[in-house]
Amino acid sequence: MIGTVAGFLIGFIVDFQTHINDLSNGQFGGFFMIIITASIWTVIAQMGFFAYLTIHRFGLGIFKSAKLWNRVQIVIIAFALFDLMFFRHLLFADEGEGMLGYT
């Protein structure tokens, strides 16, 4: 609920003029759309957090050392960020464009 309210406020502030015009015309579709979008992102964030909690327990059981598991997580995060940068560059870069813009 807190995430939905925060998302609604941010969405309203970002596109303030449009929503004020809609409100003055009696149209509430934009407000409902912001609430639905904020709710969806909140649920996705919560699902990711609880998935991490589950995987974290499995990792601690597999590696037997919290220090080793923390290092493995750092390697996985670095690998994921590199792949995100590399594949964005591979798919969307123009000919001769460097990777710096995709970091």
N, C-alpha and C positions, 0 to 999 in steps of 0.2 A: 504494500500500500504506500509506503514511504517513497519507493522508487517510482511508482506511477505518478504520485503528486509532484515529485521533483522533475520527472520527465515532462509532465504537463506544463509546469511553470517554465522550464527551459524552452520547450517548443513554442509556448505562447510568446515568450520574450523575443525569441529569434525572429519570428515572423509577426511581430506585433501589429503592424499597420494592416495587414491582410485580415487578421482576426478581429480587429476593432471595426473594420468596414463590414465584415460578415455579421458581427454582433449588432451593429446599427441597422442592418437590413433584415434582422430577424432570422438569420441563417445560423444554425448550430452544428452543421455537419463537420466543419473544421475542428470544433472543440471535441466532438466525439472521435474524430480521426486521430487527434493528438492523444487522447486518453487511451484508445485502443493500441496505438503504436507504442506508447510508453509502457503499457501493460505487457505487451509482447516482449519488449526488450528486457523488462524486469524479470519476467519468467525465464527467458533464455539465460540471463546472468545467474539466476538462482540455480538453474539446472547445471550450468557449468561449474558452479561452486561445489555443489553436492557431488558431482561426478569427480571433481578433484579430491574431495575428502575420501571417497571410496578408493580411488587409485592410489592416494597417498598411503592408505592402510596396506594395500597390496604391496606397494613398493617397500615399505618398512619391513614387511614380512619376508620379502624376497631377498633384500640386500643385508638384513640383520644389523646394519649400522646406520644410524641416522645421518652421520657425517657423509658416508658413501652415497646414501640415497639423495641427500641434498646436492651433491656434485653431479649425480646422474640427472637430476632435474634441471640443473643449469645447462648441461650438455643438450638435453632435449629441447629446452627453450631456445638455445642458440641455434640449433638445427632448424627448428620451426621458423624462427625469424629469418634465417638465411634463405630457406626455401620460399618464404613469402616474398622476399625481395627479388630472388632470382627468377621465379616464375612470373612475377609481374613484369620484370624487365623483358623476359623472353617473349611474353605474349603481347605487350603493349608498346615496346620501345620502337622508335623509328630507326632507320638505318644509320649507324654511326653514333647513336646516342649512348652516353655512359650510364653506369649503374647508380651514380651518385643521386640522381633525381628520384630513385625508387627506394631509397633507404628510409 
